[in-house]
Amino acid sequence: MTMSHHELTHLLKDCSIALQVPVLLLNHKRKLTFQFPDSFHQPPDFMKKSFFPFLETSRKSPNNLEKFSDEFGQSIFLYSMKIGHEEPVDIVFGPFLHKEVGKKEIDGFVKAESDCKVKKERLLNYYDQLPVLNPVQMLSMKRILIRILSGKQEGHRPRKHSPIQKVYEHYLRNETSPNNNYQLQERFIHLFKLGQADALDVYREWRKQLFSSASHSNAVRPEKNQLIRLIGELNQMCLEGGAQLDEVISLSEFFINYLETKKTTEELHELEENVIQSFMTRLKRAQEEPVHSPLVERSKRYIFQNLSDSLSLQEIAAAMNVHPNYLSGVFKKETGISISQFINMERVKEAKEMLSISDFTLLDISMKLGFNSQSYFTRVFKKIEGIGPNEFRKKHHIMEE
C-alpha cells in the first residue's frame, strides 16, 4: 500500500472509529507520531516494554498483519510498512482485551513490578478504556484490516494496487472542494440523530454528490468503501448517543463483512438503506432506554459479548462476582424482564437482522446466535414475534436474489 503520511493518518482514524479500538502509529525509533482517539491513555512504561519484541518480529515481516498478546492480558494487531522512501513505520491496532481485567489481576501486576511507581488506580483507569473483544470480533477485525491495508483477502495473492487507495485519494481530493457535500452531510447527521425518515433521502443526494465527479471503471469498490466509511460514522454517532458498545460493534462487523458479498451498486444501495435504518433503530432505542445500575449494564455487556455462546444465569453471575439470585432480582427489577428473556430477545433481534438482509439458513442463524437447535430457535422466535422465522423472512427480506 502506497500513500502519504496524511492519507495514512486519515485512514487510521477511520479504522479506529469503525472498529472501536485505539490506533497508534510509531516511527522507526518507536516514537509515537499519531494516535486516535486523542483521549487514549498510554500504558505505564513497564507495560509498553512488553510490546518491543513484537515490534521487532513484525518488522522482519513487513506488509503482513500479525496479532500478538502479552502477559498483561493485552492484545494488538501489528502492521509494519514504509511510506514512500521514508523509514519503516509500525501501525498498532489496539490494545484490546480477550476478557475484562479485574482488581485481582491488577494487584498481581503491581506486585510483580515492585520497583515501579505506578499506582493501582492508574492501571484500573487504563484497563477500563480498553475494549473487550470476543474471538469472532477479533477474526472479523483481522479480515477487515487485511482487506483495507493490503487490498487482498486471506488466501489470495496481493494485488499491486489496493482498491481503497483510489477511493481514498478521491475522497481527499473532494473533501475540501467547494460544493454542497458538507451541507448535505451535516443535514443527514442532524436528521439521523433525530431518527427522521428524511435522513434516507438526504443521504441518497449526498451519495450522488460524492460520486458525481468520480470516474471509475468499476463503481462497486468505491461504493463499498463509502459504505464502510458510513458504517464507521453511524457506529460513532450511536455510541455517542448511548447505544450498547458490543451491540453496535457486532452490527458494524456484520454489515462490513456482508457488504463484501454484494456484486452490484444496486445491491449496495439497498443494503445501505438497511444499514441506516438499523443504526437509527439502535440510536432511538438507546435514547429511550432508562439508565441502569453498573451491575445490570455490565451484565448486558457480558451477554452481548457472548451472545453466540450457551449463556446461563449462573455463568453471568460468576462473571459479575455476585450470587445468581441477587443478580436475577436486580436485573428483573430494573429491566422488567428476566435475564433469560433478555437473552432470547436480543438473539431474536439479531436473527431478524440476518433474516432480513442475508441468505443464511435457519440452522446457520441458530448456531451463530447460541441456540441449541434449529427447532428451539424457531419456537423462541415465534413466541416473541408471533410468526416463525421463515414467514418473517418472506415478509421482510429486502435483498434481490
N, C-alpha and C positions, 0 to 999 in steps of 0.2 A: 504494500500500500504506500503510495507516494502522495504526500500532501504537505502543506506548510504547517508551521507550528500553530498559527492562528486557526487554521481549519481543523487541526487535530484537537485543540482545546475545545472548540465548539462541539465537535463530535463526542468527546469525552463527557462534556456536560450533559448532552442528550442521553448518553448511555446511563449516566448516574440517575437522571430523572426517570427514565423508562424502567430501569432495573431496580431502583431504590437501594443502591449500595454506594458507599463513598468511592470516588475515583481519584487516584493520585498519579502525578507524572513526575518522575525523577530523572535528573540528568546523569551523565556518565560518572559523576563524582558522588552519586547517591544523594544529591541535594534536591529538596522539594522545589519544583518550579511551578506547579499548578495543583490545586485540589478543588473538588466540588463535592458536597456543599462547603461554602466558606466556614460554616459553623462547626464543621467536623473537628473534634478534639483529638490531637495526636496521642498515641500511647506513650507511656513512660519510656525512657531511654533503654532500660533493660529489656523491654519487650520489643522495641524496634530492632535490637541486635539479632533477635531470633529470625528476622526476615533476611539478613545479609546472605546466608548460604543459599537461600532460594534465588536471590538476585544473580549470584554467580552462576548457578545452574541454568537459569533462564537465558543468560547472555551467551551461553555456549550453544544454545539452540534458538537463534533469533527467528522472528516471524512465526512463532509457534506458541499457542496459548496453553499454559500449564497451570494446574491447581496445586497449591501447597497448603499444609496445615502445620501449626507449631504446637508446642507443649502447653500453651496458654488457652487452647480451645479456639484459636482464631484460624480462619482460612482466607486465602486470597487466590485470585487468578492473576497470573503474570504474563505480560507480553512485551518482549524486547524488540526494538526496531530502530531504524535510522530515519532521520528526517533530512532528506536531500543528502548533502555531503557532510552534515554535521556528525558529531559523536553520537553513539547509540543512546537511546533513552529507554526507560522502563515504565510501562503502564501498569498500575496496580488497581485491580478491581476488588474492592474490599477495604478493610477486613469485614468478614461476616462470621456468624456462628452456626454450628450444627444444632446446638441446643443452648438454652439460657444458662449463663454462668451465674451462680448464686454466691451468697456471702461465704459459704463454707469453702468453695474453691478459691475465692479471692483471698481469704485468710491464709490458705496454703501458699498462694503466690507470694504474699507479703513475707511470710516466714522464710520461704526459700531464698528470698532476696534480702536477707537481714542487713546487708551493707548499704542498701539503697534507702533513700529518704522519702520514698513515695508514700502518700497517705492512702489508707484504705478507701476513704470517701472519694478520692480522685479516681481510683480504679473502678469503684461502683458506678460513678458517673460515666466513665469511659465505656464500660460494657453495656450500660443502659442504652447508649446511642447506636450500638451495633445491631444490624438486622439479623434475625434468626431464620435460616433457610432450610427447608427440608430437602431430601435427595432429589425429588422431582424438580424443585425450583432451581437447584444447582445445575442439574443436567440441562434444563431449558436455558439457563443463563449461558452455559458453555456453548450451546448450539447457536444462540443468537449472536454472541460475541465473535465466534468463528466466522459467521456469515458477514458481519459488519467489518471486522478487521482485515480479513484476508480475502473476502469475496468468494468464499467457497463453502461447500458443505462437507461434513465429515465423510471421509472415504472417497472423496473426489480430488482430482488434480486441481491445483490452484489456477485460476485464470490470470492472465497477465495484468489485467486492469480490473479493479474492484468496481462493480456497478454503482455502489453507494458513493464512490468518489465523484462520479459525474453529476449525480443529483445534488450532492452536497456543494459542488462548485457552482451549480446553477442557483442553489438557494443563497449562497454567499453573494453571488453577483446581484441578485434581486432583492436581498434583504433590505438595502437602503435605497432602492430605486424609488423615484417619485411617482408612485401610483397609490391606489387606494387599498393595497393589500393590508396595510397596518390597520386602517379603519375597519375593514371587514373582519379582521382577526379579533380586534377589540370588541366589536359588536357581537361576534359569535361567542366569545368568552362571557360577555355580560349576560346574554340570553341563556347560555348553558348553565351558568351558576343559578339563574332564576328558575331553571327547569322548564323553559318555554319551548314548545314545538317549533317555533320560528327559527330556532338555532340551526335546524337542519337546512332550511332554505338559505340562510346566510352562509353556512359552510359550503353549500354547493357553489355559490357565487365566488366565495374565497378560493375554492379549489380551481375553479375555471380561470381565475386571475393568475394563480400560481403557475399553471401550465400553458397559459395563452402564448407566452413568448418563447417557450422551450421547444426545441426541435430534436426529438429523439427518434431513432429508428425503431425502438421498441418502447412504447409508453408504459408497459406493465411494471418494469422495475422501478422507474421513478415514482409511479403512483404507490407502489408498495412501500417505498422508503418514506413517502409523505405520510402514509397511513401509520407507519411505525412511529414517526415523529408525533403525529396526532395522539396516538395511544399514550405516549410518554407525557404529553401535556395534559391530557384528560386525567391520567393517573395522578399527576401532581395536584391538579385542582381538587380532585376527590379527597386526597389525603389532607390538603389544607382545609377542606370543608368538614373534616372529622370522620371520613369513611374508614372502615376497618383496613389496616395496613395489609394483612395477609390476604384478605378477600380481594382487594384491589390489585395486589401483585399477581395473584393467581389468575385473575381475569386478564390482566395485561399479557402475561406469558401465554395464556391460551390463544388470545387473538393474534399475537405476534407470530406464533408457530403456525396457526391455522391459515393466516393470510398467505403464507408461502405456498399453499396448495392451490391457490387461485391462478387461473391461466389468462383471464381477460380483464380489461378495465371495467367492463360491465359487472362482472362478479365482484370486483374490488369495491365498486361504488355501492353495491347492495350491502356488502359486509361493512363498509364504512358507516353507513347509516345505522346499522345494528350496533356497531361499536359505540357510537354517540349515545344512542338510546340506553344501552346497557350501563355506561358510566353515569349517565344522567340519573338513572334509577338509583344507583348506589349513592350518589350525592344527595338526592332528595330524601332517601331513607335515613342517611346519616344526620341530616338536618332536622328530621322529625323525631328521631330516637332520643329518649331521655339518657342522661349521663348516669352510668352505673359505677358501682364501687370498684376499686382496683382489683379486688379478688374476682369479681364477675368479668371485668374486662380482660384480665389475664387468662381466665378460663375460656372465654370466647376466642381469644387469640390462639390458645393451645388447640382448640377444636379446629379453627381454620387451617392451622399448620398441619394437622394430622387428619384432615377430612377423608383422605383416601385409605386410612387405616381402620382397624376394628376398634372403635373407641368405647370406653365404659366409664361409668361414674367413678369406680374405684381407681382406675388409671389416672383420670383427670385430677381427682382429689390428691393422689400421691404426688403428682407433678406440682400441685399447688401447695403441698405440705400441710393439708388440713384434713379433718375427718370427713368421709363421704357424706354422712348425714348432715353435717354443718354446711358443706358446700351445696348440697341439694336444696336445703332450706333457704339459704341466702339467694341462690340463683333463681328459684321459683318466686320468692318474694319480690325480687327486683324486676324480673322479666315477665312474670305471669305464666311462664311455662316451665316444664321440667327440662333437665339437661338433655335427656334422650329425645324429647320433642324438638328442642332447638337443633340438635344434630341432624335429625331427619329433615327438618325444614330447610336447613342450609344445604343439605345434599340435594334436595329436590330443586332448590333454586339453581344450583349448578347444573343439574340434569336438564332443566328447562332450557338453559343456555345452549347446552350441547345438542339437544333435540331440535332447537330452532335453526341452528346455523351449521351443523355438521352432519355427516353421514355415519357416525359411529353407530354400531349395533347396540341394542339394549343390553346385551351381555357386556360389551366393551364399557358402556357407561356405568353399569352396576359395579364392575370391577374397579374402574377408575375412582369411584366415589365410596368405596369401602362397604358396599352391601355384600352380604354373604352369599347371595344367589340372585339370579335374574327375577325369579318369582317373588322373592321378598321385596326387591326394588319396585316391582310392578304394584304390589299391594300397598306399600308405603306411598308411592306416587299417587295412586288412585284415591287413597284416604285423604291426602292433603289437597289435591287438585280437583277431585270429583270425577276425573276421567283418567283413563290409562295412558301410559307414555306413547303408545302407538297412535292413539286418537289425537293426543296433544300434538304430535309431530305432523300429522296430516293437516291440522288446522293452522299451525304456526310456522312450519318450515318455510324459510324465505329464499333459500338458495336455489338457483336453477341447476338441474342435473347436467 
